[in-house]
Amino acid sequence: LTLRKADTLEVETLQLSSQDTNKLERAQVGDLSGDFIQDIILTSSGSAQGMAGSVFIYDGKQLRSKQDSQLLSSFKPYQNATTAPWAFNSDFTGDGHRELVTGGFVSNSGSKVSLDDFEITGWQASDDFKDWTASYHHNPWQGLGDIPEFKLDISRTSFAVGDFNLDNFDDYAVSYLVNDELRVRLIDGASVSLFLQSGINQGGYLPETSILSDMTYASK
């Protein structure tokens, strides 16, 4: 896997096994290990034999200083799904530590998925960074009567993390495309942090709701 340094654009090569590279689908970077150097977060699909999609986290410091591909940890966030998850470094608890947020489907049928099976999960690492514990689960489409009841191809769905309302909390964007109509739903990250800290679902940026926006765009 070819990477480039942000300051010089110098090439760094992350050595991966052919088995891993054949199934890689997504990549992100972020300082998960707390050494002020960006680590590499990769996700891959599973196999037709039922192996679940995986998250791989490689040490950016080792790659930068020794050109060594050191795997810090790997795990399968959705044990019954072979599709590749999305993964982002994010302080979803609001405690000042960088954690991991994944989005993915808890089950699938080949490339076909149901929106009811989508889950956002917040993960916290053990002290040795080998194990991850889920402390937050949320299905942003659950309970809505206006989502497609039929299965979609996973290529028509997406998930992203970012501070969309500039309140210093990472928010979550989920989307799907049906009949040339794109729907995007923004989940307030502040509401997630407040809920985890207080145990009360009190909303965040907008009082008493965790939804920042729910938009539909139709092509003309």
Secondary structure, 3 states (H helix, E strand, C coil): CEEECCCCCCEEECCCCHHHHCCEEEEEEECCCCCCCCEEEEEECCCCCCCCCEEEEECHHHHHHHCCCCEEEEECCCCCCCCCCEEEEECCCCCCCCEEEEEEECCCECCEECHHHEEEEEEEECCCCCCEEEEEEECCCCCCCCCCCCCEEHHHEEEEEECCCCCCCCEEEEEEEECCEEEEEEECHHHHHHHHHHCCCCECCCECCCEEEEEEEECC
